[in-house]
C-alpha cells in the first residue's frame, strides 16, 4: 500500500499542508472513519446526508496519519491536514500520480458481464510470474478505482483494474486516470439499459475504456459482438478479437464441457486448456486472460497449469456440494438476460437428471424489462430442466412463458417459501442453479440450505 510522506503528496497534487507536518508519513487510505488503521490517510466526502468531515478529528485521534479537508468546509481541526479544493478530485489526482510512481503494467477490464471473472482469471495466469494486485470486491467506480491504485505496493508489477459504470463518461474518467497498457471489453449485455437507452449506448459507454489506452497498448475484445466490431476501427491501437466465429483473431473451440469443467482449444492448435469451473461462457473470459499472459511473456505451461487451478470470487458459478440437497451452484452475484441464458446453458449440460433453476429479477432494464424477461422464458425451450422457480415481479414473466416448456414451474412471493420448497423436494442427486441481480440476494436461500 501507499507509504509516503506528506511532502510527496504536496509535490503530486494541488494542496496546502502546514510545513510542520510535511515529514509525517501516511500508510494506506481509508474512507470509513469506523475502519481507520494506524497512519491511514483519511478521505472525507461531503455527501447529501452525511459529511465525512465531521469525523476527521476522530480519525486523527484514532491514529490516522493525516486527512484531506475540502477548503469550502469551515472549522478544520488542527493537525496533519491536507487542504484541497475537492476531496474526490484530489483522491483521483493522488491515485494518478501514485500509479506513475509505482509504474506497473495496467490491465483495465470492463464489460456488461464477466468483469470480475476475467479479473480473477488474469490474476491467476500472471501471479506466478509477476507481483500482481487486482481490484477487490466492487471497488470499480470513481472512488473505488483510485483506492485500489493507492493500495498498490511500490514493487507491484501488474495492476488489474475492474471498471464499472452506470452512465456515459464514467469509464472515460477511470481509463484516463489509469492509462492502461491493455484494455479488455468482455461483452455487451443489457445492464444499465434504463440509463443508456440501448445496447448501442452500452457499447459506446464501455468502449470509452480505449480512450485512456497507451499509444502502444493492446485492445482485447469480444469479436462475436457486432457492436464492438463497428467501433474498434476508430482506434489505431493493436487489437485482438476473441470469439467462436471464424473471423476472429483468436477463435475458440470447446471440446468437452461437464460438471467437472471445460476443455477448449484456440485457433485449432494442439494445446488443450482446461478450466475447472462451470459455464462455457467462461471460456471466452479465460481466453482474454490467456491473451494478456502471452502479451506479458508468460510461458504456455504456466498458463495451462494456473488456469487448471483457478479459484473464482464467490457467487460466480460457485459450486457448493451438500449431502442432503445435492449440488448448489451460486451464480447470484449479478444478472442480465444474457448471463441468465448462459447460466441456463450451463445447467442444461449438467449430467444430473434432477435439475432445478431459481431465477430472480434482472434489474435496471427500464422499459425493456418485461420483454427481456419473457425472452429468457422462451430460451428455456428444450433445455431439459425439470423445475423452474422464479422470484420477483419481473421474473414472473419468465415463469409465465416457460410453463409451456418445463413440467414444474413455480413463482414464489418470498425467499422463505423457495427455501421451504427446496428443502422438501431436493435430494442428494439434485443440481440447483441460482441466478438473479445483486439486489435480489438469492444467496440468502443458499445459506439456509448449507
C-alpha positions in Angstrom: 0.0 0.0 0.0 1.0 3.6 -0.3 3.6 4.5 2.2 4.8 8.1 1.7 5.5 11.4 3.4 3.0 14.3 3.1 5.9 16.2 1.4 5.5 13.8 -1.6 1.7 14.3 -1.7 2.3 18.1 -1.8 4.6 17.6 -4.8 2.0 15.4 -6.6 -1.3 17.2 -6.1 -2.7 20.8 -5.7 -3.0 21.1 -2.0 -1.9 23.1 1.1 -0.1 21.4 4.1 1.4 23.2 7.0 5.2 23.0 7.0 5.5 21.3 10.3 3.6 18.2 9.0 5.4 17.6 5.7 7.5 14.8 7.1 4.5 12.9 8.5 4.1 9.5 6.9 0.8 8.0 5.7 0.3 4.3 5.1 -2.8 3.4 3.0 -6.1 5.2 2.7 -9.5 4.9 4.3 -12.9 6.4 3.5 -14.7 4.9 6.5 -13.9 6.6 9.9 -15.0 3.4 11.7 -12.3 1.3 9.9 -9.4 3.7 10.3 -6.0 2.0 10.8 -2.7 3.4 12.2 -1.2 6.0 9.9 -4.0 5.8 7.3 -4.8 8.8 5.1 -8.5 9.6 5.7 -10.5 10.8 2.8 -13.8 12.5 3.8 -16.5 13.2 1.3 -19.3 15.7 1.6 -22.5 13.7 0.8 -26.1 14.6 0.6 -26.9 13.2 4.0 -23.5 12.8 5.8 -20.4 15.0 5.7 -17.3 12.9 6.4 -15.5 16.0 7.6 -17.4 15.6 10.8 -15.3 12.6 11.6 -11.8 13.9 10.7 -10.9 14.9 14.2 -12.0 11.5 15.5 -9.9 9.6 12.9 -6.8 11.7 13.8 -7.4 10.8 17.5 -7.7 7.1 16.4 -4.3 7.0 14.7 -4.9 8.4 11.2 -1.6 9.8 9.8 -3.4 12.7 8.0 -6.7 13.7 6.4 -7.9 15.5 3.4 -10.0 18.6 4.1 -12.1 20.4 1.5 -11.4 24.1 1.6 -15.0 25.2 1.5 -15.8 23.3 4.7 -15.4 25.6 7.8 -13.6 24.9 11.1 -10.9 22.4 10.1 -9.2 20.7 13.1 -5.6 21.2 14.0 -3.1 18.6 12.9 -1.8 17.0 9.7 -4.5 18.3 7.4 -4.2 18.3 3.6 -6.3 21.2 2.3 -7.8 20.5 -1.2 -10.4 22.1 -3.4 -12.4 18.9 -3.8 -11.7 15.6 -1.9 -12.8 13.3 -4.7 -10.8 15.1 -7.4 -7.8 15.2 -5.0 -8.1 11.4 -4.4 -8.2 10.8 -8.1 -5.2 13.1 -8.7 -3.2 11.4 -6.0 -4.0 8.0 -7.4 -2.9 9.0 -10.9 0.4 10.3 -9.5 1.0 7.3 -7.3 0.3 5.0 -10.2 3.0 6.7 -12.2 5.3 6.5 -9.2 4.8 2.7 -8.9 4.8 2.3 -12.7 3.2 -1.2 -13.0 1.7 -2.6 -16.2 -2.0 -1.8 -16.1 -4.7 -4.2 -17.3 -8.2 -2.5 -17.4 -11.3 -4.6 -17.7 -14.9 -3.6 -18.4 -18.0 -5.3 -19.9 -21.6 -6.0 -19.1 -20.9 -9.5 -17.7 -17.8 -11.3 -16.7 -15.6 -8.4 -15.5 -14.9 -9.9 -12.1 -14.4 -13.4 -13.5 -12.0 -12.1 -16.1 -10.2 -10.1 -13.5 -9.7 -13.2 -11.4 -8.5 -15.2 -14.4 -6.0 -12.5 -15.4 -4.6 -12.5 -11.9 -4.5 -16.3 -11.9 -2.3 -16.6 -15.1 0.0 -13.8 -14.1 0.6 -14.3 -10.4 3.3 -16.9 -10.7 5.4 -14.6 -13.0 4.7 -11.2 -11.6 3.7 -9.4 -8.4 0.0 -8.7 -9.1 -2.7 -6.7 -7.4 -6.3 -6.6 -8.6 -9.5 -4.7 -7.7 -11.0 -6.1 -4.5 -14.8 -6.5 -4.3 -16.8 -3.9 -6.2 -14.2 -1.1 -5.9 -14.6 -0.3 -9.6 -16.0 3.2 -9.7 -14.7 6.8 -9.4 -13.9 6.2 -5.7 -13.0 2.5 -5.7 -10.6 2.6 -8.6 -8.3 5.3 -7.1 -8.5 3.5 -3.7 -7.4 0.3 -5.5 -4.5 2.1 -7.1 -3.4 3.6 -3.7 -3.4 0.1 -2.2 -0.6 -1.0 -4.6 2.7 -1.8 -3.1 5.7 0.0 -4.5 7.0 -3.2 -6.1 3.7 -4.1 -7.8 4.4 -5.2 -11.3 0.9 -5.6 -12.7 -2.2 -3.7 -11.6 -5.6 -5.3 -12.7 -8.3 -2.7 -12.6 -12.0 -3.6 -13.0 -14.0 -0.6 -14.3 -17.8 -0.4 -13.9 -20.3 2.3 -14.9 -23.9 3.3 -15.0 -23.7 6.1 -17.5 -21.7 7.8 -20.2 -18.4 9.4 -19.2 -17.7 7.2 -16.2 -15.4 4.7 -17.9 -13.7 7.5 -19.7 -12.8 9.1 -16.3 -11.4 5.9 -15.0 -9.3 4.9 -18.0 -7.8 8.4 -18.3 -6.7 8.1 -14.7 -5.2 4.6 -15.2 -3.8 4.9 -18.8 -3.9 1.1 -19.2 -1.4 -1.0 -21.2 -4.1 -3.5 -22.0 -7.9 -2.8 -22.2 -10.5 -5.6 -22.3 -14.2 -5.4 -23.1 -15.7 -8.8 -22.1 -19.1 -8.4 -23.8 -22.0 -6.1 -24.3 -25.2 -7.1 -22.5 -28.3 -5.3 -21.2 -27.2 -3.9 -17.8 -28.0 -0.2 -17.3 -30.4 -0.2 -20.2 -32.6 2.2 -18.4 -29.7 4.8 -18.2 -28.1 4.2 -21.6 -31.2 3.5 -23.7 -30.0 0.7 -25.9 -27.3 -1.9 -26.4 -25.7 0.5 -28.8 -25.5 3.1 -26.0 -24.0 0.5 -23.6 -21.4 -0.4 -26.2 -20.3 3.2 -26.7 -20.1 3.7 -22.9 -17.9 0.5 -22.5 -15.8 1.5 -25.5 -14.7 4.6 -23.6 -12.1 2.3 -22.0 -10.0 2.7 -25.1 -9.6 6.4 -24.7 -7.0 6.1 -22.0 -5.1 3.2 -23.7 -1.4 3.9 -24.1 -0.4 4.6 -27.7 1.4 1.2 -27.8 -1.3 -0.5 -25.7 -3.4 -3.5 -26.7 -7.2 -3.7 -27.0 -8.8 -7.2 -26.5 -12.5 -7.5 -27.1 -15.4 -9.8 -27.8 -15.2 -10.3 -31.6 -18.6 -12.0 -31.7 -20.3 -8.8 -30.8 -21.1 -6.7 -33.9 -21.5 -3.5 -31.8 -17.8 -3.7 -30.8 -16.7 -4.7 -34.4 -18.3 -1.5 -35.6 -16.4 0.6 -33.0 -12.9 -1.0 -33.0 -11.9 0.5 -36.3 -12.0 4.0 -34.7 -8.8 3.4 -32.7 -5.2 2.8 -34.0 -4.0 0.5 -31.2 -3.1 -3.1 -31.7 -6.3 -5.2 -31.4 -7.2 -8.8 -30.7 -10.7 -10.1 -31.3 -11.8 -13.2 -29.4 -14.7 -15.4 -30.0 -16.2 -18.5 -31.6 -16.8 -17.1 -35.0 -14.1 -18.0 -37.6 -13.4 -14.3 -38.4 -11.8 -13.6 -35.0 -8.1 -13.2 -34.4 -8.4 -15.9 -31.7 -11.0 -18.5 -32.4 -12.3 -20.7 -29.6 -13.3 -24.3 -29.9 -14.8 -26.0 -26.9 -14.0 -29.7 -26.9 -15.7 -31.0 -23.8 -17.9 -29.5 -21.1 -19.2 -31.2 -18.0 -19.8 -30.6 -14.3 -16.1 -31.2 -13.8 -15.0 -28.4 -16.1 -14.3 -27.4 -19.7 -11.6 -28.3 -22.2 -11.0 -25.9 -25.1 -8.5 -25.0 -27.9 -7.6 -21.8 -29.6 -7.1 -21.3 -33.4 -7.1 -25.1 -33.9 -3.8 -25.5 -32.1 -2.9 -28.8 -30.4 -2.8 -27.1 -27.0 -5.7 -28.1 -24.8 -6.7 -25.7 -21.9 -8.7 -27.0 -19.0 -11.0 -24.9 -16.8 -12.1 -26.4 -13.5 -15.2 -24.2 -13.4 -18.7 -24.3 -14.9 -20.1 -22.4 -17.8 -19.0 -22.4 -21.4 -19.2 -18.6 -21.4 -16.2 -18.6 -19.1 -14.1 -20.0 -21.9 -14.1 -16.6 -23.6 -13.2 -14.9 -20.3 -10.3 -17.4 -19.9 -9.2 -16.6 -23.5 -8.9 -12.9 -22.7 -6.7 -13.9 -19.7 -4.6 -16.1 -22.0 -4.0 -13.2 -24.4 -2.9 -11.0 -21.5 -0.5 -13.6 -20.3 1.0 -14.1 -23.7 1.4 -10.3 -24.2 3.4 -10.3 -20.9 5.6 -13.3 -22.0 4.1 -15.9 -19.7 5.0 -19.4 -20.9 2.4 -21.8 -22.2 3.0 -24.4 -19.5 2.5 -21.8 -16.7 -0.7 -20.6 -18.4 -2.1 -24.1 -18.6 -1.2 -25.1 -15.0 -2.5 -21.9 -13.4 -5.8 -22.0 -15.3 -6.3 -25.6 -14.2 -6.1 -24.4 -10.6 -8.3 -21.3 -11.0 -10.4 -20.1 -8.0 -13.1 -17.5 -8.7 -14.6 -14.9 -6.4 -17.6 -16.3 -4.6 -21.1 -16.3 -6.2 -19.7 -16.7 -9.7 -20.7 -20.2 -10.8 -19.6 -21.2 -7.2 -20.1 -25.0 -6.6 -21.4 -25.9 -3.2 -21.7 -29.7 -2.5 -24.2 -30.7 0.1 -25.1 -34.1 1.5 -28.8 -33.6 1.7 -29.6 -31.3 -1.3 -27.0 -32.3 -3.9 -25.0 -29.7 -5.8 -25.9 -26.0 -5.4 -24.5 -23.5 -7.9 -24.4 -20.0 -6.6 -24.2 -17.6 -9.6 -26.2 -15.0 -7.9 -23.8 -12.1 -7.7 -25.5 -10.3 -10.6 -27.5 -11.0 -13.7 -28.5 -9.8 -17.1 -30.7 -11.6 -19.7 -27.5 -12.6 -21.5 -25.9 -14.1 -18.4 -29.1 -15.8 -17.4 -29.1 -17.6 -20.8 -25.5 -18.6 -20.2 -26.5 -20.0 -16.8 -29.3 -21.9 -18.4 -26.9 -23.4 -20.9 -24.6 -24.4 -18.1 -27.4 -26.2 -16.2 -28.5 -27.8 -19.5 -25.3 -29.7 -20.0 -25.0 -31.0 -16.4 -25.1 -34.8 -16.0 -27.7 -34.8 -13.2 -31.2 -35.9 -14.0 -32.9 -33.7 -11.4 -32.2 -30.0 -12.4 -33.8 -27.0 -10.7 -33.3 -23.4 -11.8 -34.0 -20.5 -9.4 -34.3 -17.1 -11.2 -34.9 -13.7 -9.7 -35.4 -10.3 -11.3 -32.9 -8.7 -13.6 -32.9 -5.0 -12.5 -32.1 -1.8 -14.4 -33.7 -2.9 -17.7 -36.1 0.0 -17.9 -39.0 -0.2 -20.4 -37.5 -3.3 -22.0 -37.7 -5.3 -18.7 -40.9 -7.3 -19.4 -39.9 -8.3 -22.9 -36.3 -9.3 -21.9 -37.6 -11.4 -19.1 -40.0 -13.1 -21.5 -37.1 -13.8 -23.8 -35.4 -15.7 -21.0 -38.6 -17.8 -20.7 -38.6 -18.6 -24.4 -34.9 -19.6 -24.1 -35.8 -22.4 -21.7 -37.4 -24.5 -24.5 -35.6 -27.8 -25.0 -33.2 -27.2 -22.1 -34.3 -30.3 -20.2 -34.7 -28.6 -16.9 -37.2 -30.3 -14.6 -38.1 -27.4 -12.3 -38.1 -23.6 -12.6 -38.7 -21.3 -9.6 -38.9 -17.6 -10.0 -38.9 -14.8 -7.5 -39.7 -11.1 -8.1 -42.3 -9.2 -10.1 -40.2 -9.1 -13.3 -39.1 -12.8 -13.1 -42.8 -13.8 -13.1 -42.7 -13.0 -16.8 -40.1 -15.8 -17.2 -42.3 -18.4 -15.5 -45.4 -17.5 -17.5 -43.6 -18.2 -20.7 -41.5 -21.2 -19.5 -44.6 -23.1 -18.2 -45.0 -24.2 -21.8 -41.6 -25.9 -21.8 -41.0 -27.1 -18.2 -43.1 -29.5 -16.2 -42.7 -27.9 -12.8 -42.9 -24.1 -12.7 -43.4 -22.2 -9.5 -43.4 -18.5 -8.7 -43.0 -17.6 -5.1 -43.6 -14.4 -3.3 -40.8 -14.9 -0.7 -37.4 -16.4 -0.5 -38.5 -18.3 2.6 -41.1 -20.1 0.6 -38.5 -21.0 -2.0 -36.2 -22.4 0.7 -39.0 -24.5 2.2 -39.8 -25.9 -1.3 -36.2 -26.8 -2.0 -35.7 -28.5 1.4 -38.7 -30.7 0.7 -38.0 -31.5 -3.0 -34.3 -31.7 -3.5 -32.2 -34.8 -3.0 -28.6 -35.8 -2.9 -28.5 -36.3 -6.7 -30.1 -32.9 -7.5 -28.4 -29.8 -9.0 -29.8 -26.4 -8.4 -28.6 -23.2 -10.0 -29.4 -19.7 -8.6 -29.3 -16.5 -10.7 -30.5 -13.0 -10.2 -29.5 -9.4 -9.8 -27.4 -8.4 -6.8 -30.4 -6.6 -5.2 -32.4 -9.8 -5.1 -29.9 -11.5 -2.7 -30.7 -15.1 -3.7 -27.7 -16.2 -1.7 -29.8 -16.0 1.4 -31.8 -19.0 0.1 -28.5 -20.9 -0.4 -27.3 -20.0 3.1 -30.4 -21.6 4.6 -29.6 -24.9 2.8 -26.0 -25.3 3.9 
